[in-house]
Amino acid sequence: MRNFIAVGAFTAGAGLLCTVGLPWWALSAFGAAGGWLWAKTNGQSFWGGFAGGLLLWLAFALGRDWANEGILSTRIGALFLGLPRWGVVGFTGLLGGLLGATGALTGYRARRWWQTR
């Protein structure tokens, strides 16, 4: 359980650097680093990275949504067959979670491969 939290916290904490000028996909690299360093199982790496990416992107999307009073998320939702504001924000969080999860799982599996060589 402690490793799950470490992977998630590292993914979310280091992923904050993506808001300062790094590209959006850098979250996957930070997840890979967290998976490499702390994960002990496939599940810990995947779910830790998922939780970190989900929380980071969900918080960032909520902050941006509140800052512009939901104008952008309402317009984006209209493009996707009338998806409500909260649906757009939730979908953004889901994408961040999947990005962090695949990165963390890749990092863990790379470490396992490296150790068996």
C-alpha angles and dihedrals in degrees: 000000000000091000091051090055092045092053092047095045093048093047093050096039097047090039088066085077087070088070092056099059110301118117121264093251092061086086087074091055091050089049089051090053091050092048091048094049106039116011118106099180139027090251095052092050096046098043094039091053090043093052093047095048093043095051094045097048093039092053092045093048092048091050092050091044093053092044093060095033093246097296096129097042090049091052093045089049090054089057090055098057097281100312108178123242095258089050092057092048092046092048089051090053091048091053091050090050092052091047092052093043096052090046094050093046090049091051093049094046091047090054091049090049091048092051094051094052 
